């Protein structure tokens, strides 16, 4: 997803309830917070550097976390690809991955 698509998704109702809630009592999900971080990273690096050393360590760490999450959940949840209304599909979108686009 591009930053605009992700921002629009995160602003909608479907995004808010998909995924595990954070432990801080805010009601926000972990994936929703991740999506906001992804937007910042995408905006910080509009022309994606090819060398990982061009990224800040914190950004690389989060990108690796996102890739691992998406890979793990896509392997476990075929429903995410088949049903865009499933909780799995919505959670993946919070993490910046639209399973309908793959």
C-alpha positions in Angstrom: 0.0 0.0 0.0 1.2 3.5 -0.7 1.2 6.1 2.1 -2.1 7.7 1.0 -3.9 4.3 0.8 -2.6 3.3 4.2 -3.5 6.7 5.7 -7.0 6.4 4.3 -7.4 2.8 5.6 -6.1 3.7 9.1 -8.7 6.5 9.2 -11.6 4.2 8.7 -13.7 2.2 11.1 -12.7 -1.2 9.8 -9.0 -0.6 10.7 -9.6 0.2 14.3 -10.9 -3.2 15.5 -8.6 -5.5 13.6 -5.8 -7.1 15.5 -4.4 -7.2 19.1 -4.9 -4.2 21.4 -1.9 -2.5 22.8 -1.3 -3.0 26.6 -1.4 0.8 27.3 -5.2 1.0 27.5 -5.5 3.3 24.5 -7.7 0.9 22.6 -5.4 1.2 19.6 -4.2 -2.1 18.0 -0.5 -3.0 17.6 -1.1 -3.1 13.8 -2.7 0.3 13.7 0.4 1.8 15.5 2.6 -0.1 13.1 0.7 1.4 10.1 1.4 4.9 11.4 5.1 4.0 11.6 5.0 2.6 8.1 3.6 5.9 6.8 6.4 7.9 8.4 9.0 5.5 6.9 7.5 5.7 3.4 7.3 9.5 3.6 10.9 9.7 5.0 12.2 7.6 2.1 10.1 8.4 -1.0 12.9 7.0 -3.2 13.6 3.7 -1.5 17.4 3.4 -0.9 18.8 0.2 -2.2 21.4 -0.1 0.5 20.1 -1.0 4.0 22.8 1.2 5.6 21.0 4.3 4.1 18.1 3.7 6.5 18.0 4.6 10.2 18.3 1.5 12.4 14.9 2.0 14.0 13.3 2.2 10.6 15.0 -1.0 9.4 14.0 -2.8 12.6 10.4 -1.9 12.1 10.4 -2.9 8.4 11.8 -6.3 9.3 9.0 -6.7 11.9 6.4 -5.8 9.3 7.8 -8.3 6.8 7.9 -11.0 9.4 4.3 -10.3 10.5 3.0 -10.3 7.0 4.9 -13.4 5.9 3.7 -15.3 9.0 0.1 -14.3 8.7 -0.2 -14.9 5.0 1.1 -18.4 5.5 -1.4 -19.1 8.3 -4.4 -17.4 6.9 -5.6 -18.2 3.4 -8.8 -16.4 4.2 -7.0 -13.1 4.1 -6.6 -13.5 0.3 -10.1 -14.9 -0.3 -12.2 -12.7 2.0 -11.3 -8.9 2.2 -13.7 -8.6 5.1 -12.0 -11.1 7.3 -10.2 -10.0 10.4 -7.0 -11.3 9.0 -7.2 -9.2 5.9 -8.0 -6.1 7.9 -5.2 -6.7 10.2 -2.7 -7.2 7.4 -3.9 -3.9 5.9 -3.1 -2.2 9.2 0.5 -3.5 8.6 0.5 -1.9 5.1 -0.2 -5.1 3.2 -3.4 -5.5 1.1 -3.7 -9.2 0.5 -6.1 -8.5 -2.4 -3.3 -6.8 -4.3 -1.0 -9.9 -4.4 
